[in-house]
Amino acid sequence: MTDVFDTPQNDRWFEDYTPGAVYELGEIVVDEAELVSFAARFDPQPMHLDGASAQAAPFGGLIASGWHTAALAMRLVVQNYLSTVAARPSPGVDELRWHRPVRPGDTLRVRATVTAARASASKPDLGIVHGLVEVRNGADEPVMSMRAVNLFTRRPHRAATAASP
């Protein structure tokens, strides 16, 4: 079952990330020109740069850099999962795995599952959210996964708005 956030990104706080919740974050198509451009700049291996050269590589054709796949997934995480008011810099990713090659034209679907959430012991205004981000191709096969750790500001306490009679 897929959950839907009850609050929009601009009013989403630590308390809105409930353990066990699963969110579909959307789809993104892998564009060949972007794949090659990314590889040329950041991961210039033949299997990412040139279809003819990539035919002789272990995957038998052009594939995306794993870092490009991670960047595509991150775009959907930012657009649909992270709060625009409460997200703080992440302390990191505990695990990143590339399960299958990603090819030009693939449609990738990204899902986030909140695996744990707790208030910070050292910074009471923050909460720590652990999540599993999964990327699947059009055949619903896993192509990438990562276990992310995110920090979010806790919901501000609202002062009483009405005086007692």
N, C-alpha and C positions, 0 to 999 in steps of 0.2 A: 504494500500500500504506500502511496506517495502522499506526503503531507504538503500542506500549503501554509506559508507563513501567515499568521493572523495580523501581522503588522507590516507596513511598507518599509523599505530599506532606510528611509529617512526618519523612522521612529522605531528602529529595531535595536534592542539592547541585549546584553548578555542573557538576561532572563528569558528571552525569546528563542534561545537555542536549547531545545529539549532533547535529552538523550533518547536515542531510538528513532527520532524523526528522520525521514528520508525525503530529500528534495530533488526533483528533476530540475536541472538548471538550463536545459535547452540543448540545441544542436548547433553545430558549426561544420561547414564544408571545408575540406582541405583543398586549397587552391594550389595548382602546380607551380605557378609563377612565384607565389609567396613561399612555397616550400623550398624552391631552389634559391630564392633571394635570401631567405633566412639562413640556409646552409652555407651559402657563399660568404656570408658575413660572420656566422658564429660556429659552424660545424662543417668545414669544407672537406668532407669525405666524398669520394666518388659515388657512393650509393645514394647520396643526397643531392648530387649536383647534375648528373648527366645520365639520362635514360640508357644510352648505348653502353656506357661504361658500367652502369649499374646492373646490366644483364649478366655480367660475369661475376657479380658479387653474390654472396650467399643467399640473398633474398630474391634474386632473379628479376630485378627491376628497381625503379626509382622508389625510394621510401623517405618519409619525413624523418628528420632528426628527432630523437626523443625529446630534446629540449624544445623543439617547435611544438610537438604534441603537448608538452607541459604548458607552454605559453598559450596555446589555443584553449586548453582547459581553464587556465587561470583567468582568461578573459570572461568566460561564463561564470566562474566563481565570483569575480568582482561585480559583474553586471547583475547577478541574481541571488547571491548568497550573503556576501559580506554587507554589513551595515554601513551606511554612508555617514552616520553620526557617531557610532560607537566602536568601530573596528580600529584597533591599534596595531602597530608593527608586529608581525608574527615572529616568535622566537625560532621558527623553523619547521622543517618537515622531518618526521621521524623515519619515514621509509618512502622510497620512490621506486616503482617497478615499471618496466616496459615489457608487456606480455606478448605482443604481436606487432608486426610492422604496420605502419600507417602509410597508405598510398594516396597519390593525387586523386581527387574526386571522392574520397571516403567522406561519409557524413558521420561525424562523431557526436555522441550523446554523453552528457556529463551529469553525474548524480553525486550528491553529497549526503552522507549519513552522519548524524551527530552521534558519536560513540561515547562521549563523556563530557560533563560540564561541571565545573566546581568554582567556587569563589577562591580568589587568590588569598593565601595565608599572609603574604607579606605586603600586599597592596589591596586594601579592602574595597577600593573603588573599581577593581578589575575582576573579571571572571576569565577562566581558562576553558576553552572549548577544544576538544579533540574530535577530529572528524576523518572519515574515510571518503576520499574523492575517487570515483571510478569513472573511467572513460571507456566507452564501448563503441564499436563500429556498427555499420548498418546491418551486419549479420548478428548483432547482439553479442559479439565476442569481446572480451576484455582486451583493451590495447594498452592501457596504462592505469596504475593506481598509485595513490599516495596517502599517507597518514599525516594529516596536517595538524598543527597546533596553532590556534588563533587566540588572541587576547581581545576582549571587548570590555568597554566601560559598562558598569552596572547601571541599571535604570535609576535616574535621579529620584530622590524622594520628593514627593509633592507636598507642599505645606497645605494645611487645612484651608479650604476656600471659604468656609462659612463659620461665623462665630457662633458659639453656643448661646441659646436664648437665656 
